[in-house]
Amino acid sequence: MFASPAYAQAAGGGIMDSLGGFVPIILIFGIMYFLMIRPQQKKAKNHRNMVEALRKGDQIVTQGGIIGKVIKVKDDGEVEVEIAKDVKVRILKNTITHVMNKTEPS
């Protein structure tokens, strides 16, 4: 007697109706990939290439803001850096943020 029109409209939904709900989610993921994920991956790749290309004599800046000159590059992820005359420290390669002066390959 008091049948709601909503019951009659709910029946018979096609596959296109169910896929239409996923389109905004796919668009949002695509936008986030190109605006957030991809630039972060490029930045990480550039940093990895910079760290792998370190050589003796390069002047670097660490995350802590220390400027020094590379004395020795070790294989276990460490670099020996001279920050003042006769003051040498060992730092991790991943903490190097910038190479200020590159030495020429000999």
Secondary structure, DSSP 8 states (H G I E B T S, - for coil): ----HHHHHHS---HHHHHHTTHHHHHHHHHHIIIIIHHHHHHHHHHHHHHHT--TT-EEEETT--EEEEEEE-TTSEEEEEEETTEEEEEEGGGEEEEEE-----
